[in-house]
Every structure is written in C-alpha cells, then in structure tokens.
Amino acid sequence: MKKVVTFAVLALAALFCAKERKPVSIPDVETAKTHWLHITCRGKYVGWTDSVNTYGWIVGKDVVSLFDPHAMDGFCYPWQGEDSLDFRIEKNMKGITDVELKTRDDSTSYGLANNYFLWADGKLVGGYYSELSLLPDSLLKGILTIEADYDYYNNIFGPFDPQRALSIDALKRLPKLSVISADINWWDVQRDRAINTLKMIPSGVDIYLTYGSRSWEDIGELAEIKGLRSLNLWCYGMPPRGILKLAKVENLKRVHFLRGVECRLLPFLQAFLLGLVRPDCEIEMPGRRR
C-alpha cells in the first residue's frame, strides 16, 4: 500500500514538474527575439503608423528613419530605448513661443518658415542645420540628429552663408548630437568644404552619407570620415581602387551602391571583396544584396 501511495505521489510530482518545465515552443523563441517600437506620425498626417523591431539595438546608436509619409523629407533618429514614439515633421517652429525665439513678429523673421524640423514626443530633436543654427542655444540642447545641408541655403535663398553651414565649432552648441546626415553630389558648390568638415567630426557622432561621385573620382578619401556608418553611393563610373579603402572605416555598417549615369562601370569585384574583408558590413548593389 505504501508503495502504491509513494508511486502516486511521485507520478503527480513528475507531472507537476513537467508542466513547470514546459519546453519553449518555436513561436515563443521568435517572440523573445522581438522588441517592437510602435511609431505614430502626428501633425499634418495624423493616423500614419509603423512598427520597427528593435531587438538587439543599441540605445543612441541604432537609428530609425522618421519620414514624412507624403514627401521625401525625413531624418535618421537615434533610438532612445522607447517602446513607442510619436513624431511630426514641421516646416515651421510651431510649438515654440516668440519669447523663446526672441523674434519681432513670428518665425519668418528668423527665416525658419521654409525648412523642416523634427519633433519626437513633443520635443524638438532634429532639423536642417542651416535653420537650427538660427535658434538660441537653449533650444539646441536636445538636438539628436541633423541634416548637414551645406548647399541648401545657397541653392534656395541666395549666396552661401558660412554662419548657416555645419562646422566643428558648431558642434559645441549641440551637446547631445549623435547623428549627422548629409547628401553631397558632384555639382555641389560647397562639396570640398563639406567633406573636410565631415572628416573632422569626432568619434561618437555617426554619419549617414549619400554621395554622388564625379566621373572616375577616387572615393578613397571618404575612408577618412571616422564616423561614417552608412554610405549611399551614386555611381558615375568611379574607379575601383578607392572602394577597398572603405574597409578600414571601423564604424561602417552599410554600403549601398545606387544606380547612376554610368552604373555599368560599377566595380562589382571590388564591392564583393569589400564584403569579404568586412563581413560585418552590409553591401547592397543594384539588383543584388549581400
């Protein structure tokens, strides 16, 4: 009788432990590898939503693209560890008082009505530098991301104004800046000035660069940009010798060769070799991806 009772107790205990030690199913494993960032867009385009899996992301290092759903304007926003993010991209300084701006009438007296600013959860966190540079330091303390638009002012408003172009000294006004985006093409007036500035950006600030090379230009000089993390290249028949120089950029995580005027001359072999020596770097070419 005692043996029967003992067996019954052990059987129940085994059953209980089996329930407690239920193996993780495949769906549970997949769920453990997800951490969703839920994004909503306010302002003019209320109701737009998106979700991004931030599993494995590093706070302040990995970025999410926040863009105007009905336009080409957007910013690389460094993830701050949020589970949800509500943003808007405005063409003006709505939400900032005249006292803060120190304007006489409205934001147009600062020339701020023609460019874009990024707001996240009600805070000003980014914008085009040519316009941000006109704001007082008190409004720049929370800026996380900027578009270094060297030629925007020159092309839209008139003569180039060095006071509205990103410089090394300007970084002192942006204590929390962690991402710089720049779009530089072969015809840009301030091209050399912009590249030289990016080369001097200190470590810790990531640079997302879209670059259009001159015909048969050696792009090896881009390897001198220490913070270069992502590079979009418009190919205009660039020679192959400079591409492998990018392998020494430790921060580089992505190179995307975009279609260009002479894309048939794209050095696929060198791009392939770059992928071999930098397996941690994502390489994309027209029609293929590694």
Secondary structure as GFF3:
##gff-version 3
##sequence-region A 1 290
A	DSSP	alpha_helix	2	20	.	.	.	ID=ss1
A	DSSP	alpha_helix	26	32	.	.	.	ID=ss2
A	DSSP	beta_strand	36	41	.	.	.	ID=ss3
A	DSSP	three_ten_helix	43	45	.	.	.	ID=ss4
A	DSSP	beta_strand	48	53	.	.	.	ID=ss5
A	DSSP	beta_strand	63	67	.	.	.	ID=ss6
A	DSSP	beta_strand	74	78	.	.	.	ID=ss7
A	DSSP	beta_strand	84	90	.	.	.	ID=ss8
A	DSSP	alpha_helix	98	101	.	.	.	ID=ss9
A	DSSP	three_ten_helix	107	110	.	.	.	ID=ss10
A	DSSP	beta_strand	117	120	.	.	.	ID=ss11
A	DSSP	beta_strand	123	128	.	.	.	ID=ss12
A	DSSP	alpha_helix	129	132	.	.	.	ID=ss13
A	DSSP	three_ten_helix	137	139	.	.	.	ID=ss14
A	DSSP	beta_strand	145	147	.	.	.	ID=ss15
A	DSSP	alpha_helix	152	156	.	.	.	ID=ss16
A	DSSP	three_ten_helix	162	164	.	.	.	ID=ss17
A	DSSP	three_ten_helix	169	173	.	.	.	ID=ss18
A	DSSP	beta_strand	179	184	.	.	.	ID=ss19
A	DSSP	alpha_helix	191	200	.	.	.	ID=ss20
A	DSSP	beta_strand	206	212	.	.	.	ID=ss21
A	DSSP	three_ten_helix	219	224	.	.	.	ID=ss22
A	DSSP	beta_strand	228	234	.	.	.	ID=ss23
A	DSSP	three_ten_helix	240	248	.	.	.	ID=ss24
A	DSSP	beta_strand	254	258	.	.	.	ID=ss25
A	DSSP	three_ten_helix	263	265	.	.	.	ID=ss26
A	DSSP	alpha_helix	268	277	.	.	.	ID=ss27
A	DSSP	beta_strand	282	285	.	.	.	ID=ss28
A	DSSP	beta_strand	288	289	.	.	.	ID=ss29
###
